[in-house]
């Protein structure tokens, strides 16, 4: 302790000594890896924002070209024809199958499933990389979907719909985009194992889920075929953008 004009001041040695208990308590409350393994820096956020702006710009341009500026065209004619054909060939059994197919990418399902898996990954590997990858791809896709659909405002198919939705626009298909982003889990499987059966199962599920969701949403009268196709593209682009910006994890390079 030093004194200046009668006022006691703590020396650096005393400061560090008094800080040690609080730092020790903090380390007990919050594991160090939660801070040290966070994969996003300021430069990453800037690149993600720029990439999102580019994706939304291109997506909105495609939407306008497809459903407004160049409509009607061969694609929109096929959209209408297929939507009417699906609506006219509905059965009770197909209605039930479509309900289960679309369920896989419902908002509560994808959020809860992703949170549970992310929590397991955090516990298993004691780092943010895998969980952050899953979460950021979903956030990127969902944000892009909301912005694009708000700009384009393409109406849903003019057929009887099996579902009610507060969103009256259908381009692109957010359900299909979210289902495509589930492929993030496939990539994580590839990062952590060379087991052929595990990898094959991951690939098959990554294909079946978005196809099932897309077909179900079309059958239910919620989307045109082109909405679903663009939803798949949005999901794939979201995966590639986030993966590119995050970069490979050094500990996983040997398995990729």
C-alpha positions as CSV (number, residue, x, y, z in Angstrom):
1,X,0.0,0.0,0.0
2,X,1.3,3.4,-0.9
3,X,0.1,6.8,0.3
4,X,-0.3,10.0,-1.6
5,X,-1.5,13.1,0.3
6,X,-2.8,10.8,3.0
7,X,-4.8,8.6,0.6
8,X,-4.0,4.9,0.6
9,X,-3.6,3.4,-2.9
10,X,-3.5,-0.3,-3.8
11,X,-0.3,-1.4,-5.4
12,X,-0.4,-3.6,-8.5
13,X,0.5,-6.5,-6.3
14,X,-2.4,-5.8,-3.9
15,X,-4.8,-5.3,-6.9
16,X,-3.9,-8.7,-8.3
17,X,-4.3,-10.3,-4.9
18,X,-7.7,-8.8,-4.4
19,X,-8.8,-9.8,-7.9
20,X,-7.8,-13.4,-7.5
21,X,-10.8,-14.6,-5.5
22,X,-13.3,-13.0,-7.9
23,X,-11.5,-14.5,-10.9
24,X,-11.4,-17.9,-9.2
25,X,-15.2,-17.6,-8.6
26,X,-15.8,-16.6,-12.2
27,X,-13.8,-19.6,-13.4
28,X,-16.0,-21.9,-11.3
29,X,-19.2,-20.3,-12.6
30,X,-18.1,-20.3,-16.3
31,X,-15.8,-22.8,-17.8
32,X,-12.9,-21.2,-19.7
33,X,-13.6,-23.0,-22.9
34,X,-17.0,-21.2,-23.3
35,X,-15.0,-18.0,-23.8
36,X,-11.8,-19.2,-25.4
37,X,-13.5,-21.4,-28.1
38,X,-16.0,-18.9,-29.4
39,X,-15.4,-19.0,-33.2
40,X,-16.8,-15.6,-34.3
41,X,-14.8,-12.4,-34.3
42,X,-15.8,-9.0,-35.5
43,X,-14.5,-9.7,-39.0
44,X,-16.7,-12.8,-39.2
45,X,-19.8,-10.9,-38.4
46,X,-19.0,-8.3,-41.1
47,X,-18.5,-11.0,-43.7
48,X,-21.7,-12.8,-42.6
49,X,-23.7,-9.5,-43.0
50,X,-22.2,-8.8,-46.4
51,X,-22.9,-12.4,-47.5
52,X,-26.5,-12.2,-46.2
53,X,-27.1,-8.9,-48.1
54,X,-25.8,-10.5,-51.3
55,X,-27.9,-13.6,-50.9
56,X,-31.0,-11.5,-50.2
57,X,-30.3,-9.3,-53.2
58,X,-29.9,-12.3,-55.6
59,X,-32.9,-14.1,-54.0
60,X,-35.2,-11.1,-54.4
61,X,-34.0,-10.6,-58.0
62,X,-34.8,-14.2,-58.9
63,X,-38.1,-13.9,-57.2
64,X,-39.1,-10.8,-59.1
65,X,-37.9,-12.3,-62.4
66,X,-39.7,-15.5,-61.9
67,X,-43.1,-14.4,-60.5
68,X,-43.4,-10.8,-61.7
69,X,-41.2,-9.3,-64.4
70,X,-41.1,-12.4,-66.7
71,X,-44.4,-14.0,-65.7
72,X,-46.1,-15.9,-67.0
73,X,-43.4,-18.2,-68.3
74,X,-42.7,-21.9,-68.6
75,X,-41.7,-22.2,-65.0
76,X,-44.8,-20.5,-63.6
77,X,-47.0,-22.5,-65.9
78,X,-45.5,-25.7,-64.6
79,X,-45.9,-24.4,-61.0
80,X,-49.6,-23.8,-61.5
81,X,-50.2,-27.0,-63.3
82,X,-48.4,-29.1,-60.7
83,X,-50.1,-27.3,-57.8
84,X,-53.6,-27.9,-59.3
85,X,-52.7,-31.6,-60.0
86,X,-51.6,-32.2,-56.5
87,X,-54.6,-30.5,-55.0
88,X,-57.0,-32.5,-57.2
89,X,-55.5,-35.9,-56.2
90,X,-55.5,-35.7,-52.4
91,X,-56.6,-38.6,-50.2
92,X,-56.8,-39.0,-46.5
93,X,-53.7,-41.2,-46.3
94,X,-51.7,-38.7,-48.4
95,X,-52.9,-35.9,-46.3
96,X,-51.6,-37.6,-43.2
97,X,-48.2,-38.4,-44.8
98,X,-47.9,-34.8,-45.9
99,X,-48.6,-33.6,-42.4
100,X,-45.8,-35.8,-41.0
101,X,-43.4,-34.8,-43.9
102,X,-43.9,-31.1,-43.2
103,X,-43.6,-31.6,-39.5
104,X,-39.9,-32.3,-39.8
105,X,-39.1,-28.7,-40.5
106,X,-41.8,-26.9,-38.5
107,X,-40.3,-23.9,-36.6
108,X,-40.7,-25.3,-33.1
109,X,-39.3,-28.7,-34.2
110,X,-36.2,-27.3,-35.8
111,X,-35.5,-24.9,-32.9
112,X,-35.9,-27.5,-30.2
113,X,-34.0,-30.2,-32.1
114,X,-31.2,-27.9,-32.9
115,X,-30.9,-26.6,-29.3
116,X,-30.9,-30.1,-27.9
117,X,-28.2,-31.4,-30.3
118,X,-26.2,-28.2,-29.9
119,X,-26.3,-28.7,-26.1
120,X,-25.1,-32.3,-26.5
121,X,-22.2,-31.2,-28.8
122,X,-21.1,-28.5,-26.3
123,X,-21.1,-31.0,-23.5
124,X,-19.4,-33.7,-25.6
125,X,-16.5,-31.7,-27.2
126,X,-16.2,-28.7,-24.8
127,X,-16.0,-26.1,-27.6
128,X,-18.4,-24.0,-29.6
129,X,-17.4,-24.9,-33.2
130,X,-19.9,-27.6,-34.0
131,X,-22.8,-26.0,-32.1
132,X,-22.1,-22.6,-33.5
133,X,-22.0,-24.0,-37.0
134,X,-25.4,-25.5,-36.7
135,X,-26.9,-22.5,-35.0
136,X,-25.4,-19.9,-37.5
137,X,-26.6,-21.8,-40.6
138,X,-30.1,-21.9,-39.2
139,X,-30.0,-18.2,-38.3
140,X,-28.5,-17.2,-41.7
141,X,-31.1,-19.3,-43.6
142,X,-34.0,-18.0,-41.6
143,X,-33.0,-14.4,-41.9
144,X,-32.5,-14.7,-45.6
145,X,-35.9,-16.4,-46.0
146,X,-37.7,-13.7,-44.0
147,X,-36.1,-10.8,-46.0
148,X,-36.6,-12.4,-49.4
149,X,-40.2,-13.4,-48.8
150,X,-41.0,-9.9,-47.5
151,X,-39.5,-8.2,-50.5
152,X,-40.9,-10.5,-53.2
153,X,-44.4,-11.1,-51.8
154,X,-45.2,-13.9,-54.1
155,X,-48.7,-15.3,-53.3
156,X,-49.1,-18.9,-52.4
157,X,-50.7,-21.3,-54.9
158,X,-54.4,-20.5,-55.7
159,X,-55.6,-23.9,-54.5
160,X,-57.3,-25.2,-51.4
161,X,-54.7,-25.4,-48.7
162,X,-54.5,-27.9,-45.9
163,X,-52.9,-25.5,-43.5
164,X,-53.4,-22.0,-42.2
165,X,-50.4,-19.7,-42.1
166,X,-50.0,-16.1,-40.9
167,X,-47.6,-15.6,-43.8
168,X,-49.4,-15.2,-47.1
169,X,-46.3,-15.3,-49.3
170,X,-44.6,-18.4,-50.5
171,X,-41.3,-17.6,-52.1
172,X,-39.0,-19.2,-51.2
173,X,-40.0,-22.2,-49.1
174,X,-38.7,-21.6,-45.6
175,X,-39.6,-25.1,-44.5
176,X,-37.5,-26.6,-47.3
177,X,-34.6,-24.3,-46.7
178,X,-34.6,-25.2,-43.0
179,X,-34.8,-28.9,-43.9
180,X,-31.8,-28.5,-46.3
181,X,-29.8,-26.8,-43.5
182,X,-30.1,-30.0,-41.5
183,X,-27.2,-31.2,-43.7
184,X,-25.0,-29.3,-41.1
185,X,-25.4,-32.4,-39.0
186,X,-24.2,-34.5,-41.9
187,X,-21.1,-32.5,-42.1
188,X,-20.4,-32.8,-38.4
189,X,-20.8,-36.6,-38.8
190,X,-18.2,-36.5,-41.5
191,X,-15.9,-34.4,-39.4
192,X,-15.9,-36.9,-36.5
193,X,-16.0,-40.3,-38.0
194,X,-14.8,-42.3,-41.0
195,X,-17.4,-45.0,-40.4
196,X,-19.0,-45.8,-43.8
197,X,-22.4,-46.6,-42.4
198,X,-22.6,-43.5,-40.3
199,X,-21.6,-41.3,-43.2
200,X,-24.1,-43.1,-45.6
201,X,-26.9,-42.7,-43.1
202,X,-26.1,-39.0,-42.7
203,X,-26.1,-38.4,-46.5
204,X,-29.4,-40.3,-47.0
205,X,-31.1,-38.4,-44.3
206,X,-29.8,-35.1,-45.7
207,X,-31.4,-35.9,-49.0
208,X,-34.6,-37.5,-47.8
209,X,-35.6,-34.8,-45.3
210,X,-35.6,-31.8,-47.6
211,X,-37.2,-33.8,-50.4
212,X,-40.0,-35.0,-48.1
213,X,-40.6,-31.6,-46.6
214,X,-40.7,-29.9,-50.1
215,X,-43.1,-32.5,-51.5
216,X,-45.3,-32.2,-48.4
217,X,-45.5,-28.4,-48.6
218,X,-46.4,-28.5,-52.3
219,X,-49.0,-31.2,-51.6
220,X,-50.5,-29.1,-48.9
221,X,-50.9,-26.2,-51.3
222,X,-48.4,-24.0,-49.5
223,X,-45.7,-23.6,-52.2
224,X,-45.1,-23.9,-55.8
225,X,-42.3,-26.2,-57.1
226,X,-40.0,-23.2,-57.9
227,X,-40.5,-22.0,-54.2
228,X,-39.2,-25.4,-53.0
229,X,-36.3,-25.4,-55.5
230,X,-35.2,-22.0,-54.4
231,X,-35.6,-23.0,-50.8
232,X,-33.2,-25.9,-51.3
233,X,-30.7,-23.5,-53.0
234,X,-31.0,-21.0,-50.1
235,X,-30.3,-23.8,-47.6
236,X,-27.2,-25.0,-49.5
237,X,-25.9,-21.5,-49.9
238,X,-26.4,-20.9,-46.2
239,X,-24.3,-23.9,-45.3
240,X,-21.5,-23.0,-47.7
241,X,-21.4,-19.4,-46.6
242,X,-21.2,-20.2,-42.9
243,X,-18.7,-23.0,-43.5
244,X,-16.5,-20.8,-45.6
245,X,-16.5,-17.9,-43.1
246,X,-15.9,-20.1,-40.1
247,X,-13.2,-22.1,-41.8
248,X,-12.2,-25.7,-40.9
249,X,-11.5,-26.5,-37.3
250,X,-7.8,-27.5,-37.0
251,X,-8.6,-30.6,-35.0
252,X,-11.0,-31.9,-37.6
253,X,-9.0,-31.5,-40.8
254,X,-7.6,-35.0,-40.7
255,X,-11.1,-36.5,-41.1
256,X,-12.4,-34.3,-43.9
